[in-house]
């Protein structure tokens, strides 16, 4: 039996070039995972932002970290120098068969479970693993259509709705 879910998540996204870099990072980490399931094979890295934060400075996109098996790149407002915890609604942050997303303002790269620290250790050898700053970003609605069969095989498609561009002031 196939279970079908549609998740609508308000997200922060970066410029296309930076999002492409995050997708390349996600692909490499997925290869490092080996047999571990990562539920974002068809979805881009995304930063849940249910409340469009009034960000006054540049954004700092941190190095990947492990939070409860999720590999996340934390996002910090450089003006306030705080990583913002989001008040995400529970119905938008649960993927079938996976633990809830952490309540951290950051880009979700994927889920690696018990091997997340091992993947991050191996990934440190990649020369471009630095954090980076951005002046421009956008908000948009990420719609994920997820189908899961009785053997936990994932099929996921996504769309990103109209975006609203923001710039640091």
CNS distance restraints for C-alpha pairs under 8 A (distance, minus, plus):
assign (resid   1 and name CA) (resid 149 and name CA) 5.75 0.50 0.50
assign (resid   1 and name CA) (resid 150 and name CA) 5.76 0.50 0.50
assign (resid   2 and name CA) (resid 147 and name CA) 6.36 0.50 0.50
assign (resid   2 and name CA) (resid 148 and name CA) 5.57 0.50 0.50
assign (resid   2 and name CA) (resid 149 and name CA) 4.34 0.50 0.50
assign (resid   2 and name CA) (resid 150 and name CA) 6.58 0.50 0.50
assign (resid   3 and name CA) (resid 147 and name CA) 5.57 0.50 0.50
assign (resid   3 and name CA) (resid 148 and name CA) 5.18 0.50 0.50
assign (resid   3 and name CA) (resid 149 and name CA) 6.16 0.50 0.50
assign (resid   4 and name CA) (resid 145 and name CA) 7.23 0.50 0.50
assign (resid   4 and name CA) (resid 146 and name CA) 5.70 0.50 0.50
assign (resid   4 and name CA) (resid 147 and name CA) 4.45 0.50 0.50
assign (resid   4 and name CA) (resid 148 and name CA) 6.51 0.50 0.50
assign (resid   5 and name CA) (resid 144 and name CA) 7.99 0.50 0.50
assign (resid   5 and name CA) (resid 145 and name CA) 5.87 0.50 0.50
assign (resid   5 and name CA) (resid 146 and name CA) 5.19 0.50 0.50
assign (resid   5 and name CA) (resid 147 and name CA) 6.44 0.50 0.50
assign (resid   6 and name CA) (resid 143 and name CA) 6.87 0.50 0.50
assign (resid   6 and name CA) (resid 144 and name CA) 5.59 0.50 0.50
assign (resid   6 and name CA) (resid 145 and name CA) 4.53 0.50 0.50
assign (resid   6 and name CA) (resid 146 and name CA) 6.24 0.50 0.50
assign (resid   7 and name CA) (resid  92 and name CA) 6.18 0.50 0.50
assign (resid   7 and name CA) (resid 142 and name CA) 7.94 0.50 0.50
assign (resid   7 and name CA) (resid 143 and name CA) 5.65 0.50 0.50
assign (resid   7 and name CA) (resid 144 and name CA) 5.10 0.50 0.50
assign (resid   7 and name CA) (resid 145 and name CA) 6.54 0.50 0.50
assign (resid   7 and name CA) (resid 146 and name CA) 7.93 0.50 0.50
assign (resid   8 and name CA) (resid  92 and name CA) 6.75 0.50 0.50
assign (resid   8 and name CA) (resid 141 and name CA) 6.52 0.50 0.50
assign (resid   8 and name CA) (resid 142 and name CA) 5.73 0.50 0.50
assign (resid   8 and name CA) (resid 143 and name CA) 4.53 0.50 0.50
assign (resid   8 and name CA) (resid 144 and name CA) 6.50 0.50 0.50
assign (resid   9 and name CA) (resid  48 and name CA) 6.38 0.50 0.50
assign (resid   9 and name CA) (resid  49 and name CA) 7.78 0.50 0.50
assign (resid   9 and name CA) (resid  50 and name CA) 7.09 0.50 0.50
assign (resid   9 and name CA) (resid  92 and name CA) 6.18 0.50 0.50
assign (resid   9 and name CA) (resid 141 and name CA) 5.68 0.50 0.50
assign (resid   9 and name CA) (resid 142 and name CA) 5.13 0.50 0.50
assign (resid   9 and name CA) (resid 143 and name CA) 6.42 0.50 0.50
assign (resid  10 and name CA) (resid  48 and name CA) 5.91 0.50 0.50
assign (resid  10 and name CA) (resid  49 and name CA) 5.48 0.50 0.50
assign (resid  10 and name CA) (resid  50 and name CA) 5.06 0.50 0.50
assign (resid  10 and name CA) (resid  51 and name CA) 7.86 0.50 0.50
assign (resid  10 and name CA) (resid 139 and name CA) 7.09 0.50 0.50
assign (resid  10 and name CA) (resid 140 and name CA) 5.89 0.50 0.50
assign (resid  10 and name CA) (resid 141 and name CA) 4.55 0.50 0.50
assign (resid  10 and name CA) (resid 142 and name CA) 6.14 0.50 0.50
assign (resid  11 and name CA) (resid  46 and name CA) 6.41 0.50 0.50
assign (resid  11 and name CA) (resid  47 and name CA) 5.20 0.50 0.50
assign (resid  11 and name CA) (resid  48 and name CA) 4.39 0.50 0.50
assign (resid  11 and name CA) (resid  49 and name CA) 4.70 0.50 0.50
assign (resid  11 and name CA) (resid  50 and name CA) 6.81 0.50 0.50
assign (resid  11 and name CA) (resid 139 and name CA) 5.56 0.50 0.50
assign (resid  11 and name CA) (resid 140 and name CA) 5.53 0.50 0.50
assign (resid  11 and name CA) (resid 141 and name CA) 6.03 0.50 0.50
assign (resid  11 and name CA) (resid 142 and name CA) 6.48 0.50 0.50
assign (resid  12 and name CA) (resid  46 and name CA) 6.93 0.50 0.50
assign (resid  12 and name CA) (resid  47 and name CA) 5.21 0.50 0.50
assign (resid  12 and name CA) (resid  48 and name CA) 6.43 0.50 0.50
assign (resid  12 and name CA) (resid  49 and name CA) 5.87 0.50 0.50
assign (resid  12 and name CA) (resid 137 and name CA) 6.98 0.50 0.50
assign (resid  12 and name CA) (resid 138 and name CA) 5.72 0.50 0.50
assign (resid  12 and name CA) (resid 139 and name CA) 4.52 0.50 0.50
assign (resid  12 and name CA) (resid 140 and name CA) 6.57 0.50 0.50
assign (resid  13 and name CA) (resid  19 and name CA) 7.24 0.50 0.50
assign (resid  13 and name CA) (resid  46 and name CA) 6.61 0.50 0.50
assign (resid  13 and name CA) (resid  47 and name CA) 6.74 0.50 0.50
assign (resid  13 and name CA) (resid 137 and name CA) 5.83 0.50 0.50
assign (resid  13 and name CA) (resid 138 and name CA) 5.26 0.50 0.50
assign (resid  13 and name CA) (resid 139 and name CA) 6.00 0.50 0.50
assign (resid  13 and name CA) (resid 140 and name CA) 7.33 0.50 0.50
assign (resid  14 and name CA) (resid  18 and name CA) 5.97 0.50 0.50
assign (resid  14 and name CA) (resid  19 and name CA) 5.69 0.50 0.50
assign (resid  14 and name CA) (resid 134 and name CA) 7.92 0.50 0.50
assign (resid  14 and name CA) (resid 136 and name CA) 7.04 0.50 0.50
assign (resid  14 and name CA) (resid 137 and name CA) 4.61 0.50 0.50
assign (resid  14 and name CA) (resid 138 and name CA) 6.25 0.50 0.50
assign (resid  15 and name CA) (resid  19 and name CA) 6.18 0.50 0.50
assign (resid  15 and name CA) (resid 136 and name CA) 7.03 0.50 0.50
assign (resid  15 and name CA) (resid 137 and name CA) 6.10 0.50 0.50
assign (resid  15 and name CA) (resid 138 and name CA) 7.75 0.50 0.50
assign (resid  16 and name CA) (resid  20 and name CA) 6.01 0.50 0.50
assign (resid  17 and name CA) (resid  21 and name CA) 6.38 0.50 0.50
assign (resid  18 and name CA) (resid  22 and name CA) 6.37 0.50 0.50
assign (resid  19 and name CA) (resid  23 and name CA) 6.20 0.50 0.50
assign (resid  19 and name CA) (resid  44 and name CA) 7.93 0.50 0.50
assign (resid  19 and name CA) (resid  45 and name CA) 7.49 0.50 0.50
assign (resid  20 and name CA) (resid  24 and name CA) 6.27 0.50 0.50
assign (resid  21 and name CA) (resid  25 and name CA) 6.26 0.50 0.50
assign (resid  22 and name CA) (resid  26 and name CA) 6.12 0.50 0.50
assign (resid  22 and name CA) (resid  45 and name CA) 6.51 0.50 0.50
assign (resid  22 and name CA) (resid 109 and name CA) 7.69 0.50 0.50
assign (resid  23 and name CA) (resid  27 and name CA) 6.16 0.50 0.50
assign (resid  23 and name CA) (resid  44 and name CA) 6.20 0.50 0.50
assign (resid  23 and name CA) (resid  45 and name CA) 6.34 0.50 0.50
assign (resid  24 and name CA) (resid  28 and name CA) 6.27 0.50 0.50
assign (resid  25 and name CA) (resid  29 and name CA) 6.19 0.50 0.50
assign (resid  25 and name CA) (resid 109 and name CA) 7.96 0.50 0.50
assign (resid  26 and name CA) (resid  30 and name CA) 6.05 0.50 0.50
assign (resid  26 and name CA) (resid  45 and name CA) 7.25 0.50 0.50
assign (resid  26 and name CA) (resid 109 and name CA) 5.58 0.50 0.50
assign (resid  26 and name CA) (resid 110 and name CA) 7.10 0.50 0.50
assign (resid  27 and name CA) (resid  31 and name CA) 6.36 0.50 0.50
assign (resid  28 and name CA) (resid  32 and name CA) 6.37 0.50 0.50
assign (resid  29 and name CA) (resid  33 and name CA) 6.21 0.50 0.50
assign (resid  29 and name CA) (resid 119 and name CA) 6.85 0.50 0.50
assign (resid  29 and name CA) (resid 123 and name CA) 7.27 0.50 0.50
assign (resid  30 and name CA) (resid  34 and name CA) 6.96 0.50 0.50
assign (resid  30 and name CA) (resid  38 and name CA) 6.86 0.50 0.50
assign (resid  30 and name CA) (resid 110 and name CA) 7.91 0.50 0.50
assign (resid  32 and name CA) (resid 119 and name CA) 6.08 0.50 0.50
assign (resid  32 and name CA) (resid 122 and name CA) 7.86 0.50 0.50
assign (resid  33 and name CA) (resid  37 and name CA) 7.73 0.50 0.50
assign (resid  33 and name CA) (resid 112 and name CA) 6.58 0.50 0.50
assign (resid  33 and name CA) (resid 115 and name CA) 7.43 0.50 0.50
assign (resid  33 and name CA) (resid 119 and name CA) 6.68 0.50 0.50
assign (resid  36 and name CA) (resid 112 and name CA) 6.31 0.50 0.50
assign (resid  36 and name CA) (resid 113 and name CA) 7.86 0.50 0.50
assign (resid  37 and name CA) (resid 111 and name CA) 7.36 0.50 0.50
assign (resid  37 and name CA) (resid 112 and name CA) 7.04 0.50 0.50
assign (resid  38 and name CA) (resid 110 and name CA) 5.71 0.50 0.50
assign (resid  38 and name CA) (resid 111 and name CA) 5.16 0.50 0.50
assign (resid  38 and name CA) (resid 112 and name CA) 6.41 0.50 0.50
assign (resid  39 and name CA) (resid  95 and name CA) 7.94 0.50 0.50
assign (resid  39 and name CA) (resid 110 and name CA) 6.77 0.50 0.50
assign (resid  39 and name CA) (resid 111 and name CA) 6.86 0.50 0.50
assign (resid  39 and name CA) (resid 154 and name CA) 6.94 0.50 0.50
assign (resid  40 and name CA) (resid  44 and name CA) 6.91 0.50 0.50
assign (resid  40 and name CA) (resid  45 and name CA) 7.75 0.50 0.50
assign (resid  40 and name CA) (resid 109 and name CA) 7.80 0.50 0.50
assign (resid  40 and name CA) (resid 110 and name CA) 6.11 0.50 0.50
assign (resid  40 and name CA) (resid 156 and name CA) 7.61 0.50 0.50
assign (resid  41 and name CA) (resid 156 and name CA) 7.38 0.50 0.50
assign (resid  42 and name CA) (resid 155 and name CA) 7.72 0.50 0.50
assign (resid  42 and name CA) (resid 156 and name CA) 5.43 0.50 0.50
assign (resid  42 and name CA) (resid 157 and name CA) 5.76 0.50 0.50
assign (resid  42 and name CA) (resid 158 and name CA) 7.19 0.50 0.50
assign (resid  43 and name CA) (resid 144 and name CA) 7.55 0.50 0.50
assign (resid  43 and name CA) (resid 156 and name CA) 7.03 0.50 0.50
assign (resid  43 and name CA) (resid 157 and name CA) 6.72 0.50 0.50
assign (resid  43 and name CA) (resid 158 and name CA) 6.10 0.50 0.50
assign (resid  44 and name CA) (resid 109 and name CA) 7.99 0.50 0.50
assign (resid  45 and name CA) (resid 107 and name CA) 5.96 0.50 0.50
assign (resid  45 and name CA) (resid 108 and name CA) 5.37 0.50 0.50
assign (resid  45 and name CA) (resid 109 and name CA) 5.06 0.50 0.50
assign (resid  45 and name CA) (resid 110 and name CA) 7.65 0.50 0.50
assign (resid  46 and name CA) (resid 106 and name CA) 7.87 0.50 0.50
assign (resid  46 and name CA) (resid 107 and name CA) 4.98 0.50 0.50
assign (resid  46 and name CA) (resid 108 and name CA) 5.40 0.50 0.50
assign (resid  46 and name CA) (resid 109 and name CA) 7.39 0.50 0.50
assign (resid  47 and name CA) (resid 105 and name CA) 6.76 0.50 0.50
assign (resid  47 and name CA) (resid 106 and name CA) 5.14 0.50 0.50
assign (resid  47 and name CA) (resid 107 and name CA) 4.19 0.50 0.50
assign (resid  47 and name CA) (resid 108 and name CA) 6.09 0.50 0.50
assign (resid  48 and name CA) (resid  88 and name CA) 7.82 0.50 0.50
assign (resid  48 and name CA) (resid 105 and name CA) 6.98 0.50 0.50
assign (resid  48 and name CA) (resid 106 and name CA) 7.25 0.50 0.50
assign (resid  48 and name CA) (resid 107 and name CA) 7.50 0.50 0.50
assign (resid  49 and name CA) (resid  53 and name CA) 7.55 0.50 0.50
assign (resid  49 and name CA) (resid  86 and name CA) 6.96 0.50 0.50
assign (resid  49 and name CA) (resid  88 and name CA) 7.79 0.50 0.50
assign (resid  49 and name CA) (resid 105 and name CA) 7.23 0.50 0.50
assign (resid  50 and name CA) (resid  86 and name CA) 7.49 0.50 0.50
assign (resid  50 and name CA) (resid  87 and name CA) 7.53 0.50 0.50
assign (resid  50 and name CA) (resid  88 and name CA) 6.26 0.50 0.50
assign (resid  51 and name CA) (resid  86 and name CA) 7.81 0.50 0.50
assign (resid  52 and name CA) (resid 139 and name CA) 7.39 0.50 0.50
assign (resid  55 and name CA) (resid  77 and name CA) 6.24 0.50 0.50
assign (resid  55 and name CA) (resid  79 and name CA) 7.90 0.50 0.50
assign (resid  55 and name CA) (resid 168 and name CA) 6.96 0.50 0.50
assign (resid  56 and name CA) (resid  77 and name CA) 7.29 0.50 0.50
assign (resid  56 and name CA) (resid  79 and name CA) 6.07 0.50 0.50
assign (resid  56 and name CA) (resid  80 and name CA) 7.97 0.50 0.50
assign (resid  56 and name CA) (resid 168 and name CA) 5.69 0.50 0.50
assign (resid  56 and name CA) (resid 169 and name CA) 5.60 0.50 0.50
assign (resid  57 and name CA) (resid  77 and name CA) 5.95 0.50 0.50
assign (resid  57 and name CA) (resid  78 and name CA) 5.33 0.50 0.50
assign (resid  57 and name CA) (resid  79 and name CA) 4.51 0.50 0.50
assign (resid  57 and name CA) (resid  80 and name CA) 7.62 0.50 0.50
assign (resid  57 and name CA) (resid 135 and name CA) 7.77 0.50 0.50
assign (resid  57 and name CA) (resid 168 and name CA) 4.91 0.50 0.50
assign (resid  57 and name CA) (resid 169 and name CA) 6.03 0.50 0.50
assign (resid  58 and name CA) (resid  77 and name CA) 6.16 0.50 0.50
assign (resid  58 and name CA) (resid  78 and name CA) 5.29 0.50 0.50
assign (resid  58 and name CA) (resid  79 and name CA) 6.89 0.50 0.50
assign (resid  58 and name CA) (resid 133 and name CA) 6.49 0.50 0.50
assign (resid  58 and name CA) (resid 134 and name CA) 5.69 0.50 0.50
assign (resid  58 and name CA) (resid 135 and name CA) 5.03 0.50 0.50
assign (resid  58 and name CA) (resid 136 and name CA) 7.93 0.50 0.50
assign (resid  58 and name CA) (resid 168 and name CA) 5.33 0.50 0.50
assign (resid  59 and name CA) (resid  75 and name CA) 6.52 0.50 0.50
assign (resid  59 and name CA) (resid  76 and name CA) 5.60 0.50 0.50
assign (resid  59 and name CA) (resid  77 and name CA) 4.87 0.50 0.50
assign (resid  59 and name CA) (resid  78 and name CA) 5.61 0.50 0.50
assign (resid  59 and name CA) (resid 133 and name CA) 5.47 0.50 0.50
assign (resid  59 and name CA) (resid 134 and name CA) 5.23 0.50 0.50
assign (resid  59 and name CA) (resid 135 and name CA) 6.63 0.50 0.50
assign (resid  60 and name CA) (resid  75 and name CA) 5.67 0.50 0.50
assign (resid  60 and name CA) (resid  76 and name CA) 5.02 0.50 0.50
assign (resid  60 and name CA) (resid  77 and name CA) 6.41 0.50 0.50
assign (resid  60 and name CA) (resid  78 and name CA) 6.21 0.50 0.50
assign (resid  60 and name CA) (resid 131 and name CA) 7.03 0.50 0.50
assign (resid  60 and name CA) (resid 132 and name CA) 5.77 0.50 0.50
assign (resid  60 and name CA) (resid 133 and name CA) 4.48 0.50 0.50
assign (resid  60 and name CA) (resid 134 and name CA) 6.60 0.50 0.50
assign (resid  61 and name CA) (resid  73 and name CA) 6.22 0.50 0.50
assign (resid  61 and name CA) (resid  74 and name CA) 5.90 0.50 0.50
assign (resid  61 and name CA) (resid  75 and name CA) 4.77 0.50 0.50
assign (resid  61 and name CA) (resid  76 and name CA) 6.61 0.50 0.50
assign (resid  61 and name CA) (resid 106 and name CA) 7.75 0.50 0.50
assign (resid  61 and name CA) (resid 131 and name CA) 5.51 0.50 0.50
assign (resid  61 and name CA) (resid 132 and name CA) 5.31 0.50 0.50
assign (resid  61 and name CA) (resid 133 and name CA) 6.04 0.50 0.50
assign (resid  61 and name CA) (resid 134 and name CA) 7.73 0.50 0.50
assign (resid  62 and name CA) (resid  73 and name CA) 5.25 0.50 0.50
assign (resid  62 and name CA) (resid  74 and name CA) 5.10 0.50 0.50
assign (resid  62 and name CA) (resid  75 and name CA) 6.22 0.50 0.50
assign (resid  62 and name CA) (resid  76 and name CA) 7.66 0.50 0.50
assign (resid  62 and name CA) (resid 130 and name CA) 7.55 0.50 0.50
assign (resid  62 and name CA) (resid 131 and name CA) 4.48 0.50 0.50
assign (resid  62 and name CA) (resid 132 and name CA) 6.73 0.50 0.50
assign (resid  63 and name CA) (resid  73 and name CA) 5.58 0.50 0.50
assign (resid  63 and name CA) (resid  74 and name CA) 7.28 0.50 0.50
assign (resid  63 and name CA) (resid 129 and name CA) 6.50 0.50 0.50
assign (resid  63 and name CA) (resid 130 and name CA) 5.95 0.50 0.50
assign (resid  63 and name CA) (resid 131 and name CA) 4.92 0.50 0.50
assign (resid  64 and name CA) (resid  71 and name CA) 6.19 0.50 0.50
assign (resid  64 and name CA) (resid  72 and name CA) 5.35 0.50 0.50
assign (resid  64 and name CA) (resid  73 and name CA) 4.48 0.50 0.50
assign (resid  64 and name CA) (resid  74 and name CA) 7.33 0.50 0.50
assign (resid  64 and name CA) (resid 120 and name CA) 7.35 0.50 0.50
assign (resid  64 and name CA) (resid 129 and name CA) 7.98 0.50 0.50
assign (resid  65 and name CA) (resid  71 and name CA) 5.60 0.50 0.50
assign (resid  65 and name CA) (resid  72 and name CA) 5.41 0.50 0.50
assign (resid  65 and name CA) (resid  73 and name CA) 6.31 0.50 0.50
assign (resid  65 and name CA) (resid  74 and name CA) 7.75 0.50 0.50
assign (resid  65 and name CA) (resid 120 and name CA) 7.35 0.50 0.50
assign (resid  66 and name CA) (resid  70 and name CA) 5.61 0.50 0.50
assign (resid  66 and name CA) (resid  71 and name CA) 4.83 0.50 0.50
assign (resid  66 and name CA) (resid  72 and name CA) 6.39 0.50 0.50
assign (resid  66 and name CA) (resid 116 and name CA) 6.12 0.50 0.50
assign (resid  66 and name CA) (resid 117 and name CA) 6.41 0.50 0.50
assign (resid  66 and name CA) (resid 120 and name CA) 7.80 0.50 0.50
assign (resid  67 and name CA) (resid  71 and name CA) 6.49 0.50 0.50
assign (resid  67 and name CA) (resid  72 and name CA) 7.09 0.50 0.50
assign (resid  67 and name CA) (resid 102 and name CA) 6.66 0.50 0.50
assign (resid  68 and name CA) (resid 102 and name CA) 7.35 0.50 0.50
assign (resid  68 and name CA) (resid 113 and name CA) 7.10 0.50 0.50
assign (resid  69 and name CA) (resid 111 and name CA) 5.79 0.50 0.50
assign (resid  69 and name CA) (resid 112 and name CA) 5.37 0.50 0.50
assign (resid  69 and name CA) (resid 113 and name CA) 3.88 0.50 0.50
assign (resid  69 and name CA) (resid 114 and name CA) 6.03 0.50 0.50
assign (resid  69 and name CA) (resid 115 and name CA) 7.45 0.50 0.50
assign (resid  69 and name CA) (resid 116 and name CA) 5.47 0.50 0.50
assign (resid  70 and name CA) (resid 101 and name CA) 7.24 0.50 0.50
assign (resid  70 and name CA) (resid 102 and name CA) 7.57 0.50 0.50
assign (resid  70 and name CA) (resid 108 and name CA) 7.29 0.50 0.50
assign (resid  70 and name CA) (resid 109 and name CA) 7.58 0.50 0.50
assign (resid  70 and name CA) (resid 110 and name CA) 5.84 0.50 0.50
assign (resid  70 and name CA) (resid 111 and name CA) 4.39 0.50 0.50
assign (resid  70 and name CA) (resid 112 and name CA) 6.14 0.50 0.50
assign (resid  70 and name CA) (resid 113 and name CA) 6.68 0.50 0.50
assign (resid  70 and name CA) (resid 116 and name CA) 7.10 0.50 0.50
assign (resid  71 and name CA) (resid 108 and name CA) 6.30 0.50 0.50
assign (resid  71 and name CA) (resid 109 and name CA) 5.45 0.50 0.50
assign (resid  71 and name CA) (resid 110 and name CA) 5.43 0.50 0.50
assign (resid  71 and name CA) (resid 111 and name CA) 6.02 0.50 0.50
assign (resid  71 and name CA) (resid 112 and name CA) 7.07 0.50 0.50
assign (resid  71 and name CA) (resid 116 and name CA) 6.77 0.50 0.50
assign (resid  72 and name CA) (resid 106 and name CA) 5.98 0.50 0.50
assign (resid  72 and name CA) (resid 107 and name CA) 5.42 0.50 0.50
assign (resid  72 and name CA) (resid 108 and name CA) 4.75 0.50 0.50
assign (resid  72 and name CA) (resid 109 and name CA) 5.66 0.50 0.50
assign (resid  72 and name CA) (resid 110 and name CA) 7.43 0.50 0.50
assign (resid  73 and name CA) (resid 106 and name CA) 5.20 0.50 0.50
assign (resid  73 and name CA) (resid 107 and name CA) 4.93 0.50 0.50
assign (resid  73 and name CA) (resid 108 and name CA) 6.68 0.50 0.50
assign (resid  73 and name CA) (resid 109 and name CA) 7.32 0.50 0.50
assign (resid  74 and name CA) (resid  83 and name CA) 6.86 0.50 0.50
assign (resid  74 and name CA) (resid 104 and name CA) 7.01 0.50 0.50
assign (resid  74 and name CA) (resid 105 and name CA) 5.94 0.50 0.50
assign (resid  74 and name CA) (resid 106 and name CA) 3.95 0.50 0.50
assign (resid  74 and name CA) (resid 107 and name CA) 6.35 0.50 0.50
assign (resid  75 and name CA) (resid  83 and name CA) 5.99 0.50 0.50
assign (resid  75 and name CA) (resid  84 and name CA) 7.53 0.50 0.50
assign (resid  75 and name CA) (resid 105 and name CA) 5.66 0.50 0.50
assign (resid  75 and name CA) (resid 106 and name CA) 4.71 0.50 0.50
assign (resid  75 and name CA) (resid 107 and name CA) 7.23 0.50 0.50
assign (resid  76 and name CA) (resid  81 and name CA) 6.15 0.50 0.50
assign (resid  76 and name CA) (resid  82 and name CA) 5.55 0.50 0.50
assign (resid  76 and name CA) (resid  83 and name CA) 4.39 0.50 0.50
assign (resid  76 and name CA) (resid  84 and name CA) 6.72 0.50 0.50
assign (resid  76 and name CA) (resid 105 and name CA) 7.74 0.50 0.50
assign (resid  77 and name CA) (resid  81 and name CA) 5.50 0.50 0.50
assign (resid  77 and name CA) (resid  82 and name CA) 6.13 0.50 0.50
assign (resid  77 and name CA) (resid  83 and name CA) 6.77 0.50 0.50
assign (resid  77 and name CA) (resid  84 and name CA) 7.89 0.50 0.50
assign (resid  78 and name CA) (resid  82 and name CA) 7.50 0.50 0.50
assign (resid  83 and name CA) (resid 104 and name CA) 7.56 0.50 0.50
assign (resid  83 and name CA) (resid 105 and name CA) 6.47 0.50 0.50
assign (resid  84 and name CA) (resid 104 and name CA) 6.67 0.50 0.50
assign (resid  84 and name CA) (resid 105 and name CA) 5.34 0.50 0.50
assign (resid  85 and name CA) (resid 103 and name CA) 5.75 0.50 0.50
assign (resid  85 and name CA) (resid 104 and name CA) 4.71 0.50 0.50
assign (resid  85 and name CA) (resid 105 and name CA) 5.37 0.50 0.50
assign (resid  86 and name CA) (resid 103 and name CA) 5.69 0.50 0.50
assign (resid  86 and name CA) (resid 104 and name CA) 6.04 0.50 0.50
assign (resid  86 and name CA) (resid 105 and name CA) 5.82 0.50 0.50
assign (resid  87 and name CA) (resid 103 and name CA) 7.06 0.50 0.50
assign (resid  88 and name CA) (resid  92 and name CA) 7.24 0.50 0.50
assign (resid  88 and name CA) (resid  93 and name CA) 7.19 0.50 0.50
assign (resid  88 and name CA) (resid 103 and name CA) 6.86 0.50 0.50
assign (resid  89 and name CA) (resid  93 and name CA) 7.09 0.50 0.50
assign (resid  90 and name CA) (resid  94 and name CA) 6.93 0.50 0.50
assign (resid  93 and name CA) (resid 100 and name CA) 5.72 0.50 0.50
assign (resid  93 and name CA) (resid 101 and name CA) 5.45 0.50 0.50
assign (resid  94 and name CA) (resid  98 and name CA) 6.97 0.50 0.50
assign (resid  94 and name CA) (resid  99 and name CA) 6.69 0.50 0.50
assign (resid  94 and name CA) (resid 100 and name CA) 4.75 0.50 0.50
assign (resid  94 and name CA) (resid 101 and name CA) 6.53 0.50 0.50
assign (resid  95 and name CA) (resid  99 and name CA) 7.31 0.50 0.50
assign (resid  95 and name CA) (resid 100 and name CA) 7.07 0.50 0.50
assign (resid  96 and name CA) (resid 148 and name CA) 7.48 0.50 0.50
assign (resid  97 and name CA) (resid 152 and name CA) 7.32 0.50 0.50
assign (resid 111 and name CA) (resid 116 and name CA) 7.54 0.50 0.50
assign (resid 112 and name CA) (resid 116 and name CA) 4.77 0.50 0.50
assign (resid 112 and name CA) (resid 119 and name CA) 7.93 0.50 0.50
assign (resid 115 and name CA) (resid 119 and name CA) 6.20 0.50 0.50
assign (resid 116 and name CA) (resid 120 and name CA) 6.22 0.50 0.50
assign (resid 117 and name CA) (resid 121 and name CA) 6.13 0.50 0.50
assign (resid 118 and name CA) (resid 122 and name CA) 6.25 0.50 0.50
assign (resid 119 and name CA) (resid 123 and name CA) 5.91 0.50 0.50
assign (resid 120 and name CA) (resid 124 and name CA) 6.15 0.50 0.50
assign (resid 121 and name CA) (resid 125 and name CA) 7.60 0.50 0.50
assign (resid 123 and name CA) (resid 129 and name CA) 7.77 0.50 0.50
assign (resid 124 and name CA) (resid 129 and name CA) 6.63 0.50 0.50
assign (resid 135 and name CA) (resid 167 and name CA) 5.67 0.50 0.50
assign (resid 135 and name CA) (resid 168 and name CA) 5.31 0.50 0.50
assign (resid 136 and name CA) (resid 165 and name CA) 7.23 0.50 0.50
assign (resid 136 and name CA) (resid 166 and name CA) 5.74 0.50 0.50
assign (resid 136 and name CA) (resid 167 and name CA) 4.47 0.50 0.50
assign (resid 136 and name CA) (resid 168 and name CA) 6.54 0.50 0.50
assign (resid 137 and name CA) (resid 165 and name CA) 5.84 0.50 0.50
assign (resid 137 and name CA) (resid 166 and name CA) 5.36 0.50 0.50
assign (resid 137 and name CA) (resid 167 and name CA) 6.50 0.50 0.50
assign (resid 138 and name CA) (resid 163 and name CA) 6.02 0.50 0.50
assign (resid 138 and name CA) (resid 164 and name CA) 5.25 0.50 0.50
assign (resid 138 and name CA) (resid 165 and name CA) 4.12 0.50 0.50
assign (resid 138 and name CA) (resid 166 and name CA) 5.50 0.50 0.50
assign (resid 139 and name CA) (resid 163 and name CA) 5.35 0.50 0.50
assign (resid 139 and name CA) (resid 164 and name CA) 5.25 0.50 0.50
assign (resid 139 and name CA) (resid 165 and name CA) 6.57 0.50 0.50
assign (resid 139 and name CA) (resid 166 and name CA) 7.83 0.50 0.50
assign (resid 140 and name CA) (resid 160 and name CA) 6.22 0.50 0.50
assign (resid 140 and name CA) (resid 161 and name CA) 5.60 0.50 0.50
assign (resid 140 and name CA) (resid 162 and name CA) 5.83 0.50 0.50
assign (resid 140 and name CA) (resid 163 and name CA) 4.42 0.50 0.50
assign (resid 140 and name CA) (resid 164 and name CA) 6.58 0.50 0.50
assign (resid 141 and name CA) (resid 160 and name CA) 5.51 0.50 0.50
assign (resid 141 and name CA) (resid 161 and name CA) 4.92 0.50 0.50
assign (resid 141 and name CA) (resid 162 and name CA) 7.09 0.50 0.50
assign (resid 141 and name CA) (resid 163 and name CA) 7.53 0.50 0.50
assign (resid 142 and name CA) (resid 158 and name CA) 6.90 0.50 0.50
assign (resid 142 and name CA) (resid 159 and name CA) 5.91 0.50 0.50
assign (resid 142 and name CA) (resid 160 and name CA) 4.59 0.50 0.50
assign (resid 142 and name CA) (resid 161 and name CA) 6.42 0.50 0.50
assign (resid 143 and name CA) (resid 158 and name CA) 5.44 0.50 0.50
assign (resid 143 and name CA) (resid 159 and name CA) 5.31 0.50 0.50
assign (resid 143 and name CA) (resid 160 and name CA) 6.30 0.50 0.50
assign (resid 143 and name CA) (resid 161 and name CA) 7.64 0.50 0.50
assign (resid 144 and name CA) (resid 156 and name CA) 6.68 0.50 0.50
assign (resid 144 and name CA) (resid 157 and name CA) 5.84 0.50 0.50
assign (resid 144 and name CA) (resid 158 and name CA) 4.50 0.50 0.50
assign (resid 144 and name CA) (resid 159 and name CA) 6.84 0.50 0.50
assign (resid 145 and name CA) (resid 156 and name CA) 5.61 0.50 0.50
assign (resid 145 and name CA) (resid 157 and name CA) 5.32 0.50 0.50
assign (resid 145 and name CA) (resid 158 and name CA) 6.14 0.50 0.50
assign (resid 146 and name CA) (resid 154 and name CA) 6.89 0.50 0.50
assign (resid 146 and name CA) (resid 155 and name CA) 5.74 0.50 0.50
assign (resid 146 and name CA) (resid 156 and name CA) 4.51 0.50 0.50
assign (resid 146 and name CA) (resid 157 and name CA) 6.71 0.50 0.50
assign (resid 147 and name CA) (resid 154 and name CA) 5.84 0.50 0.50
assign (resid 147 and name CA) (resid 155 and name CA) 5.06 0.50 0.50
assign (resid 147 and name CA) (resid 156 and name CA) 6.36 0.50 0.50
assign (resid 148 and name CA) (resid 152 and name CA) 5.51 0.50 0.50
assign (resid 148 and name CA) (resid 153 and name CA) 5.47 0.50 0.50
assign (resid 148 and name CA) (resid 154 and name CA) 4.87 0.50 0.50
assign (resid 148 and name CA) (resid 155 and name CA) 6.49 0.50 0.50
assign (resid 149 and name CA) (resid 153 and name CA) 5.54 0.50 0.50
assign (resid 149 and name CA) (resid 154 and name CA) 7.14 0.50 0.50
